[in-house]
Amino acid sequence: MDQYIEFIGNHPFMVAAWVLTLAMFIFFERSKAGKAVTPAQATQLINKENAVVLDIRPKKEWSTGHITNAKHIPLADLEKRLDELSKYRQRPVIVVCNLGQAASTATRKLKAEGFENAVRLSGGMTEWKGQSLPIVKKS
């Protein structure tokens, strides 16, 4: 630990540049992921703006429970099945995965295809279930 402190003391500009580079990397990666909404905000989008919920989890995870009326398109199939979503292009689309991380990839793909209102569910289904929000186990 003393070596780290000594290095920081001897090379403050190098350390500052490294910290700044790391911060910029994190900022740009998060911004590419698109806007995230909380489960409460997602509920409002669903109820007030007729948002579409797109669940991108694999079928095995989907069968353990999903948000009511969610459309199921696994992430691996998203590009092949984008035409199924074309009628929802002008509506908000809430992308849901297990933890909220894989949804970033899907949100980027949707935005590239013109889904300007695509957002991801922060915390994914784990957060949704953690807040005891309703789930459906039937397709």
Backbone torsions as a table, in degrees:
resi	resn	phi	psi	omega
1	MET	NA	-37.7	179.0
2	ASP	-61.6	-33.1	179.6
3	GLN	-65.7	-38.0	178.4
4	TYR	-64.7	-46.2	179.6
5	ILE	-61.8	-42.3	178.4
6	GLU	-63.9	-42.2	179.5
7	PHE	-62.1	-45.5	179.8
8	ILE	-61.6	-42.4	178.8
9	GLY	-65.0	-34.8	-178.7
10	ASN	-83.5	-21.2	-174.6
11	HIS	-134.9	57.9	-175.4
12	PRO	-63.3	-36.5	-178.8
13	PHE	-70.0	-38.5	178.3
14	MET	-65.1	-42.9	179.3
15	VAL	-65.5	-42.5	179.3
16	ALA	-62.7	-41.8	178.3
17	ALA	-63.6	-40.5	179.1
18	TRP	-64.4	-44.5	179.6
19	VAL	-63.6	-42.8	178.5
20	LEU	-63.1	-43.4	178.1
21	THR	-61.8	-44.0	178.3
22	LEU	-62.0	-44.9	179.6
23	ALA	-62.0	-42.7	178.7
24	MET	-64.6	-41.9	178.6
25	PHE	-59.5	-48.0	179.8
26	ILE	-62.0	-44.4	-179.4
27	PHE	-60.5	-48.3	-177.7
28	PHE	-68.3	-36.7	177.4
29	GLU	-65.5	-40.6	179.3
30	ARG	-69.1	-37.1	-179.8
31	SER	-69.8	-31.4	176.9
32	LYS	-67.1	-27.9	-177.3
33	ALA	-70.6	-16.9	-179.8
34	GLY	88.9	173.7	-177.5
35	LYS	-70.1	138.9	176.2
36	ALA	-106.9	144.2	176.1
37	VAL	-120.8	147.4	176.6
38	THR	-77.1	166.0	175.9
39	PRO	-57.2	-36.6	178.6
40	ALA	-65.7	-43.0	178.4
41	GLN	-66.9	-37.3	177.6
42	ALA	-62.7	-41.7	178.3
43	THR	-61.0	-41.5	177.5
44	GLN	-64.6	-42.1	177.8
45	LEU	-61.9	-39.6	180.0
46	ILE	-66.8	-46.9	-174.5
47	ASN	-77.7	-36.7	-173.3
48	LYS	-101.3	-27.1	-176.1
49	GLU	-118.8	11.2	176.8
50	ASN	55.4	43.3	-179.1
51	ALA	-66.8	151.2	176.7
52	VAL	-99.9	132.9	176.7
53	VAL	-98.6	123.4	178.9
54	LEU	-112.6	110.5	-179.7
55	ASP	-94.0	118.7	-175.0
56	ILE	-103.6	9.3	-178.5
57	ARG	-71.9	157.7	175.5
58	PRO	-62.3	158.6	-176.0
59	LYS	-54.6	-38.0	-179.2
60	LYS	-60.8	-44.2	178.6
61	GLU	-71.7	-38.8	178.5
62	TRP	-56.3	-42.0	-176.3
63	SER	-69.7	-14.8	177.8
64	THR	-79.6	-9.5	178.2
65	GLY	139.0	140.3	-179.8
66	HIS	-145.7	168.1	179.8
67	ILE	-70.5	141.3	-179.2
68	THR	-53.1	134.4	178.4
69	ASN	64.8	15.8	178.7
70	ALA	-69.2	145.2	173.4
71	LYS	-90.3	135.1	-178.3
72	HIS	-107.8	112.5	172.3
73	ILE	-136.5	106.2	179.6
74	PRO	-56.6	147.4	-178.1
75	LEU	-53.3	-39.2	-179.1
76	ALA	-62.6	-25.4	-177.7
77	ASP	-101.7	-1.5	-170.6
78	LEU	-57.2	-49.8	-177.2
79	GLU	-61.7	-36.9	-179.7
80	LYS	-72.1	-25.6	-172.6
81	ARG	-112.8	17.7	180.0
82	LEU	-59.2	-30.2	-179.6
83	ASP	-61.8	-26.1	177.2
84	GLU	-66.8	-22.1	-177.7
85	LEU	-99.8	-6.2	-172.8
86	SER	-56.6	-32.7	-179.9
87	LYS	-71.2	-10.8	179.5
88	TYR	-103.3	11.3	-174.1
89	ARG	-56.0	-35.4	-177.3
90	GLN	-89.4	-10.7	-179.6
91	ARG	-93.6	156.6	173.1
92	PRO	-63.2	137.8	176.9
93	VAL	-120.2	121.2	179.7
94	ILE	-101.7	113.8	-178.0
95	VAL	-90.2	128.4	-175.3
96	VAL	-122.3	132.0	171.7
97	CYS	-128.9	-163.1	-177.4
98	ASN	-74.5	-49.9	-176.6
99	LEU	-114.2	-6.2	-179.2
100	GLY	97.7	0.4	-177.5
101	GLN	-93.0	-45.8	179.9
102	ALA	-66.0	-24.8	178.9
103	ALA	-62.1	-25.3	177.8
104	SER	-59.7	-44.5	-180.0
105	THR	-63.1	-46.3	-179.6
106	ALA	-65.3	-39.9	179.6
107	THR	-62.6	-42.0	177.0
108	ARG	-60.5	-43.8	179.6
109	LYS	-63.1	-43.3	179.9
110	LEU	-63.6	-44.2	179.2
111	LYS	-62.1	-38.5	178.0
112	ALA	-64.8	-25.5	179.2
113	GLU	-94.2	8.2	174.8
114	GLY	98.2	7.4	176.6
115	PHE	-86.0	79.8	-173.9
116	GLU	-66.1	-24.1	-177.3
117	ASN	-97.5	20.6	179.1
118	ALA	-78.1	131.5	177.1
119	VAL	-134.1	165.3	178.3
120	ARG	-114.3	149.9	178.2
121	LEU	-82.6	115.6	179.9
122	SER	-64.4	125.2	180.0
123	GLY	84.9	-8.4	176.9
124	GLY	57.5	-155.7	-178.8
125	MET	-66.2	-25.8	177.5
126	THR	-61.1	-45.4	178.6
127	GLU	-69.5	-40.2	179.1
128	TRP	-58.3	-48.7	179.3
129	LYS	-68.6	-35.8	179.2
130	GLY	-62.1	-27.4	177.9
131	GLN	-93.6	12.1	178.1
132	SER	55.6	36.8	175.9
133	LEU	-82.1	155.7	-172.5
134	PRO	-67.7	142.5	173.6
135	ILE	-131.0	159.1	178.8
136	VAL	-119.3	138.5	179.4
137	LYS	-106.1	-2.3	175.9
138	LYS	-101.1	153.1	-179.9
139	SER	-71.9	NA	NA
